[in-house]
Amino acid sequence: MALAAPDLSGSTAFITGTTRGIGKRLALALADRGCDIVSTGKTTDEDDTELAGSVEQTAREVRDRGVEALACELDLRDEDRVDAVVEEAIDHFGEVDIVINNASAIQLANVADLPADRFDLLTDVNVRGSHLVAHAFADHLAGLDGAWLLSNSPPVVTDRSPGKAPYAWSKLGMSFITLSLAEELVGEDVGCNTFWPVTTIDTRATRYFGLGTEDDWRTPEVVADAVLEILARDPSECTGNSFYDEALLREAGVNDFSAYNLTDGDPAPMSAQMFDPEFERES
């Protein structure tokens, strides 16, 4: 087994939600391959919060790997701020050839139980925020000789999601935007794809919302390794896909996923089945 280790030196990645969890792991994994990083998120060093992590802390850890980092406070609900940060990133690095929509809000609730302001938060951060980032970068990416726009969102395989419909709507919307952009940028050498974990991933949100136990979780490294498998491909040929992390890694020769598990055993495919109740692992 040899996982992809693409040489990303000379590339710059703009990643949303890098303060902790999957976003931070993505930033560090790409930095390990030589990629400069634009670290974005709402939590900064100046915030009085008990939450671990900040956009600056991630940037410092990126620089420790020998590449350049730009830390930018970013609230995806603020259109003007999104435009300003994208412009700052392009001005600073000259070009940004990898864009990853990772940041998300989450709340699992029935339609009857979710108030309008929480619905608006899910929609504004997830699908609207992903649209704002894609909109701000689309022309820039199309003008490059090979680029990527990836979203941390599930395949669109269902038309209902009882018990979590507002959250599902917002996450599926991220995929819909990304896959539609793949068609809109056909011929522009931009690979637009989604990626999604089969199992639940150990993050602050996972623990806060009690989405299973450690027996059900994998580390964010499984998602980062899957994303590297995408980035090792040709964006002109790899576009318009919705990938599961396990499928990407199995294709790379991974048969034993125990290194990603928090405990012994085989975590159930809870994340995949959240949006596709009929999902079954490859035999």
LOGUBA-262460 format. One record per residue (C-alpha): residue number from 1; x, y, z. Coordinates in nm, 3 decimals, decimal comma, padded with zeros to 5 digits. Layout:
<dozas>
     k         x         y         z
   NUM         X         Y         Z
...
</dozas>
This chain:
<dozas>
     k         x         y         z
     1    00,000    00,000    00,000
     2    00,132    00,342   -00,097
     3   -00,093    00,635   -00,024
     4   -00,069    00,935   -00,253
     5    00,187    01,196   -00,155
     6    00,138    01,459   -00,423
     7    00,403    01,727   -00,453
     8    00,202    02,038   -00,377
     9    00,496    02,277   -00,364
    10    00,405    02,590   -00,554
    11    00,036    02,542   -00,475
    12   -00,176    02,744   -00,236
    13   -00,488    02,610   -00,065
    14   -00,771    02,822    00,072
    15   -00,951    02,614    00,335
    16   -01,254    02,718    00,536
    17   -01,288    02,613    00,898
    18   -00,924    02,538    00,983
    19   -00,930    02,615    01,356
    20   -00,974    02,251    01,454
    21   -01,103    01,911    01,341
    22   -01,106    01,808    00,976
    23   -01,021    02,154    00,846
    24   -00,706    02,183    01,056
    25   -00,598    01,831    00,963
    26   -00,645    01,914    00,594
    27   -00,434    02,229    00,631
    28   -00,149    02,041    00,799
    29   -00,164    01,745    00,561
    30   -00,141    01,971    00,255
    31    00,136    02,175    00,421
    32    00,331    01,853    00,474
    33    00,326    01,815    00,093
    34    00,463    02,165    00,039
    35    00,139    02,357   -00,007
    36    00,101    02,713    00,122
    37   -00,218    02,759    00,325
    38   -00,481    03,026    00,375
    39   -00,619    02,941    00,719
    40   -00,970    03,076    00,771
    41   -01,232    03,055    01,043
    42   -01,418    03,249    01,309
    43   -01,194    03,176    01,610
    44   -00,886    03,396    01,646
    45   -00,615    03,441    01,909
    46   -00,799    03,750    02,029
    47   -01,119    03,566    02,120
    48   -01,195    03,499    02,484
    49   -01,305    03,139    02,444
    50   -01,240    02,802    02,598
    51   -01,235    02,640    02,255
    52   -00,898    02,503    02,152
    53   -00,752    02,631    01,828
    54   -00,755    02,946    01,619
    55   -00,683    03,044    01,261
    56   -00,348    03,185    01,376
    57   -00,256    02,868    01,567
    58   -00,316    02,656    01,259
    59   -00,112    02,904    01,053
    60    00,175    02,877    01,300
    61    00,172    02,498    01,277
    62    00,166    02,525    00,897
    63    00,473    02,752    00,902
    64    00,648    02,503    01,130
    65    00,631    02,267    00,831
    66    00,837    02,505    00,621
    67    00,567    02,662    00,404
    68    00,386    02,994    00,409
    69    00,052    03,060    00,576
    70   -00,195    03,346    00,584
    71   -00,444    03,357    00,873
    72   -00,776    03,529    00,803
    73   -01,077    03,570    01,030
    74   -01,380    03,472    00,823
    75   -01,751    03,449    00,892
    76   -01,901    03,276    00,588
    77   -02,230    03,455    00,647
    78   -02,068    03,789    00,560
    79   -02,056    03,827    00,181
    80   -01,835    04,135    00,187
    81   -01,588    03,964    00,419
    82   -01,574    03,655    00,198
    83   -01,494    03,871   -00,104
    84   -01,232    04,066    00,090
    85   -01,056    03,756    00,224
    86   -01,052    03,588   -00,117
    87   -00,902    03,905   -00,266
    88   -00,644    03,923    00,014
    89   -00,546    03,560   -00,041
    90   -00,499    03,607   -00,415
    91   -00,309    03,932   -00,368
    92   -00,082    03,772   -00,109
    93    00,005    03,452   -00,295
    94   -00,053    03,558   -00,655
    95   -00,280    03,263   -00,718
    96   -00,482    03,010   -00,519
    97   -00,524    02,679   -00,700
    98   -00,692    02,466   -00,430
    99   -01,015    02,575   -00,263
   100   -01,176    02,353    00,000
   101   -01,520    02,429    00,142
   102   -01,493    02,251    00,474
   103   -01,657    02,475    00,735
   104   -02,009    02,379    00,840
   105   -02,271    02,443    01,101
   106   -02,452    02,139    01,238
   107   -02,773    02,080    01,427
   108   -02,971    01,760    01,395
   109   -03,338    01,829    01,461
   110   -03,687    01,763    01,333
   111   -03,852    02,031    01,123
   112   -04,098    02,097    01,406
   113   -03,817    02,146    01,658
   114   -03,580    02,372    01,467
   115   -03,651    02,747    01,491
   116   -03,606    02,973    01,192
   117   -03,285    03,135    01,316
   118   -03,114    02,796    01,344
   119   -03,239    02,700    00,997
   120   -03,095    03,026    00,867
   121   -02,760    02,952    01,035
   122   -02,735    02,608    00,873
   123   -02,829    02,746    00,533
   124   -02,615    03,058    00,555
   125   -02,296    02,884    00,667
   126   -02,322    02,562    00,470
   127   -02,480    02,610    00,129
   128   -02,479    02,990    00,102
   129   -02,126    03,014    00,242
   130   -02,001    02,751    00,000
   131   -02,168    02,939   -00,284
   132   -02,005    03,267   -00,180
   133   -01,659    03,108   -00,176
   134   -01,715    02,929   -00,507
   135   -01,855    03,247   -00,662
   136   -01,558    03,453   -00,545
   137   -01,302    03,203   -00,677
   138   -01,467    03,068   -00,994
   139   -01,313    03,304   -01,248
   140   -00,974    03,290   -01,077
   141   -00,967    02,909   -01,080
   142   -01,078    02,897   -01,442
   143   -00,782    03,112   -01,537
   144   -00,524    02,873   -01,391
   145   -00,349    02,579   -01,551
   146   -00,512    02,318   -01,331
   147   -00,703    02,387   -01,010
   148   -00,940    02,230   -00,759
   149   -01,258    02,318   -00,574
   150   -01,358    02,054   -00,320
   151   -01,641    02,043   -00,068
   152   -01,676    01,839    00,248
   153   -02,031    01,725    00,174
   154   -02,218    01,402    00,095
   155   -02,338    01,245   -00,229
   156   -02,686    01,358   -00,336
   157   -02,873    01,029   -00,314
   158   -03,192    01,112   -00,125
   159   -03,491    01,344   -00,140
   160   -03,573    01,332    00,233
   161   -03,399    01,309    00,567
   162   -03,644    01,282    00,857
   163   -03,504    01,393    01,191
   164   -03,239    01,615    01,036
   165   -03,393    01,765    00,723
   166   -03,267    02,124    00,764
   167   -02,907    02,009    00,821
   168   -02,929    01,759    00,535
   169   -03,073    02,027    00,305
   170   -02,778    02,254    00,376
   171   -02,513    01,984    00,333
   172   -02,667    01,841    00,016
   173   -02,684    02,198   -00,111
   174   -02,305    02,221   -00,077
   175   -02,275    01,917   -00,301
   176   -02,529    02,051   -00,548
   177   -02,333    02,375   -00,586
   178   -02,002    02,193   -00,628
   179   -02,123    01,937   -00,880
   180   -02,306    02,203   -01,079
   181   -01,988    02,411   -01,090
   182   -01,808    02,110   -01,234
   183   -02,041    02,129   -01,534
   184   -02,016    02,508   -01,558
   185   -01,635    02,489   -01,569
   186   -01,606    02,199   -01,813
   187   -01,298    02,253   -02,026
   188   -01,140    02,494   -01,776
   189   -00,916    02,231   -01,610
   190   -01,083    02,275   -01,270
   191   -01,166    01,963   -01,073
   192   -01,484    02,020   -00,870
   193   -01,563    01,728   -00,639
   194   -01,711    01,644   -00,302
   195   -01,568    01,417   -00,033
   196   -01,743    01,262    00,265
   197   -01,643    01,020    00,542
   198   -01,812    00,683    00,568
   199   -01,778    00,682    00,947
   200   -01,831    00,962    01,193
   201   -01,512    01,161    01,251
   202   -01,381    01,260    01,593
   203   -01,435    01,636    01,607
   204   -01,560    01,885    01,863
   205   -01,904    01,883    01,698
   206   -01,918    01,504    01,706
   207   -01,850    01,502    02,077
   208   -02,074    01,800    02,156
   209   -02,375    01,651    01,980
   210   -02,309    01,300    02,110
   211   -02,292    01,138    01,768
   212   -02,200    00,793    01,890
   213   -01,901    00,699    02,103
   214   -01,530    00,657    02,042
   215   -01,604    00,307    01,913
   216   -01,789    00,471    01,623
   217   -01,528    00,730    01,528
   218   -01,220    00,766    01,313
   219   -00,958    01,038    01,326
   220   -00,959    01,329    01,078
   221   -00,651    01,175    00,915
   222   -00,873    00,938    00,716
   223   -01,040    01,233    00,545
   224   -00,709    01,414    00,487
   225   -00,555    01,105    00,325
   226   -00,860    01,072    00,101
   227   -00,834    01,435   -00,008
   228   -00,466    01,383   -00,093
   229   -00,574    01,095   -00,315
   230   -00,798    01,338   -00,505
   231   -00,525    01,602   -00,533
   232   -00,287    01,344   -00,682
   233   -00,516    01,317   -00,986
   234   -00,558    01,529   -01,297
   235   -00,827    01,793   -01,233
   236   -00,924    01,799   -01,600
   237   -01,022    01,432   -01,574
   238   -01,130    01,412   -01,209
   239   -01,431    01,640   -01,180
   240   -01,801    01,612   -01,102
   241   -01,755    01,327   -00,853
   242   -01,886    01,260   -00,504
   243   -01,626    01,051   -00,323
   244   -01,641    00,852   -00,001
   245   -01,312    00,845    00,187
   246   -01,312    00,466    00,218
   247   -01,364    00,417   -00,154
   248   -01,074    00,645   -00,240
   249   -00,845    00,473    00,007
   250   -00,952    00,121   -00,094
   251   -00,870    00,215   -00,452
   252   -00,525    00,316   -00,326
   253   -00,483   -00,028   -00,169
   254   -00,594    00,032    00,189
   255   -00,768   -00,275    00,327
   256   -00,699   -00,222    00,696
   257   -00,843    00,100    00,838
   258   -00,755    00,027    01,200
   259   -00,486    00,296    01,208
   260   -00,763    00,556    01,172
   261   -00,989    00,412    01,442
   262   -01,000    00,549    01,795
   263   -01,060    00,205    01,944
   264   -01,036   -00,156    01,835
   265   -01,313   -00,274    01,608
   266   -01,478   -00,160    01,289
   267   -01,678    00,166    01,318
   268   -02,020    00,152    01,157
   269   -02,086    00,366    00,847
   270   -02,288    00,619    01,047
   271   -02,186    00,924    00,844
   272   -02,269    00,768    00,508
   273   -02,599    00,632    00,638
   274   -02,694    00,974    00,776
   275   -02,783    01,072    00,420
   276   -02,809    00,729    00,255
   277   -02,982    00,481    00,489
   278   -02,928    00,204    00,232
   279   -02,552    00,255    00,221
   280   -02,346   -00,064    00,248
   281   -01,970   -00,097    00,250
   282   -01,792   -00,256   -00,042
   283   -01,734   -00,624    00,027
</dozas>
